[in-house]
Amino acid sequence: MSFGDLKALMSDINEKSALESRIKSIDHQIELLTTLRNQSLEKLQRLQVPAVPTLVNHVPQTDANKTKLFLSYFHGREDVYAKLWMNNRSGKRGYSPVCKNEWVRTLCRKPAIKCSECPNQQFLSLDEIAALQHLDGRQVIGVYPMLRMSIVIFLR
């Protein structure tokens, strides 16, 4: 065996040793990460919020119970709610705030003045009557879920 062959052999042995060392290091890192993952999962399980009970154990029988349940789940701004409007000619649809003065001739100047610019706007808050009409299919309503300070409480 020549000196060159011996040098090449030593280089191969050193490379193999370095590779084995890197593999052992990576295996060790995997073991540490697996341990850390398992510990984190255990901590997470201890912090888990108990499962939310089913929404209803029984179907509400009275209109009052239905509206009470509906209003407790779909909570939004208390000063206003929206209803669906449809234009049969153009096919347009949308939601607008419900105003007590809408189409009252002495107060409402629609369509010349937009509702958002009307000085006589008097929005209605969502109540049991509107909720019941929604549940009965007589009107489609919506709520404005964004409360003050960008808080949303939906399906509490």
N, C-alpha and C positions, 0 to 999 in steps of 0.2 A: 504494500500500500504506500502510495506516495504521500508526500507532505501535503500536496494540494487536495488529495482525496481525504486525508485526515482532517484538514481544515474544513472541507465541505461537510464532512460527517459531524464535526463538532458544531458547525453552524446549524445543521438540521436538528441536532439534539437540543441546542439552545432555543431554537424557534419552537420546537415541540414542547419544551418545558415552559416557555413563556405562554404558549397557547393553553396548555393545561392549567396554568396559574390563572389566566383570564377566565377560563371556564369555571374553575372553582370559585372565583370571586363573584361571577354572575350567579352561580347556583346559590351562593351565600346570600346575595342580595334578594333573590327570589324567595328564599326561606324567610328572610326578615320581612319582606313585603307581604307574604302570605300570613305571617303572624300578626302584622299590623292590621291587615284587612279583617282577619277574624276578630281581633279585639275591637275594631271600629264597628263591625256588624253587631257585636254583643252590646256595645254602648248604644247603638241606634235602636236596638230592640227594647232596651230599658227606657228609652226616651219616647217610644212610639205612643201616640195618643190612642186611647182605646177605640175600637171600631165604633163608627157612628151607628146607632140603632136604626132599624128600618124606619122610613119616613112615617108610616102610619101602620098601626097594628090592625086597624079596622077602617072601613069606609065610613066617613062622616055621613050621618043620616039627615041632619037638618041643614037648611040653607045657612043658618047662623054658624054652624060648625064648619061648613064648607068654606065660607068666606073668611072665617077666623083662621083656618089652616092656610088658606091661600095667602092672606095678608101677612101671616107670620113667616112664610117661606120667601115670598117675593117682596122684599122690603127695599125701598129706594127713598128718594127724596120725599119728604112728607108734605111739601108745599105745592107739589104739582105732579100730574101724571099725564100720559099721552094717550090718544086714541088714533086708530087707523082711519085714514080718509082715502077715498077713491074717486077719481074723476072718470066717469063712464065714457065721456067723449074722447079723451086723450089716452085713457088707459093708465094714467099715472096713479101711483099709490104712495102713501107715506104716513108718517106719524107726526102729529102736532100736539102741543100742550092743550089741555082742555081749559077753555076760558068760559067763565060764567056769562060774560057779555057778548059771546060770539053770536053774530047775526041779530043782535038787539039793535034795531034801526037807529035809535038815538045815540048809541054808544059805539057801535061797531062800523067801521068804514071799509071793511073788506070788499073787494080786493084792492081798492085804491091805496090803502095803508096796510103794510105788512103787520102781522100780529106782533112781531118782535119790536116794532116801532110805535105801537098803539099806546096812547097815554091812558086808555081805559081798560087795559088788560087786567083781568082778575082771575088768576089761575085757581083751579079747584084742586083740592087734595084728594088722594085716593081714599075712598070710603067703602063701607060695606055694600052700598047700593051699586056702585060702579063695579066692584069685584063680582057681585052676584050676576050682574048683567053680562060680564065677561064669561063667567062660568056657564051661564045659560046659553051662550052663543049669540046674544043680542047685540054685543059690540066687542070689538077687539081692542084691548088696551095694552099699554106698555108702561114700564116704569123707567125712571131715570136713576140708574143704580149708583152713580157717582155722588157721594156725599161730600161734605166739607172736608178739607185737608186731603182730598183724593182718596177717601176711604170708600170701599165697596163692601157691603154686607149682603150677600146673596145666598139664599137657601141656608139660613142659620138654624 
